[in-house]
Amino acid sequence: MKLSLGKIQMSTTLLMRRFGYGLHQGREISYERRISHQPFPRLHAYVEETKKGVSINLHLDQKAPTYGGVKMHAGEYDGAVVERELARIKKLVALYE
């Protein structure tokens, strides 16, 4: 699911850290937030800066890629967990405005 935010007066890395996310090591810059002490499931976010503001594309990674060299995963792009997380982020955004 996508969440569009207005202009933010801080770097996207600092913003995502304040939301509880760490930098995810991958081909693209993205951020992750673990739900438990295990690597999976985890929340995974791609952040895009545009002229209008910041857009966060969030999904839930259920497990690690298991498709033999293909970069695919069992991700959920909607559902209760993703919706609750977006609601949590919206509340935090209100604190920084």
C-alpha positions, 0 to 999 in steps of 0.5 A: 500500500502507498502512503503519500505525505506532504513535504518533510523537512528532514532526510528520508533516512532520518524520517524512516528511522523515526518511524522505527525502520532501519536501512535494508541492504538490497539492490535499491534503497529501502527500509525494514522494520521487524515485527518480532526477533526473527528476520521474517515477517518484517515490514518493508518500505520503499520511499520516493521523494517527489516535488509534491512530497514523500511517498512510502510504498509499504508491504509485509515480507512473510518469508525470505525469497525461495525461488532459486535465484529469482528475486521474488518473495511472499509479500502482502501489499494490503491487509490488517498488518499493513493497514495498522502500520500505515495508521501508526505512521500517519500518527507519527507524521502528525507529531513532526508537522 
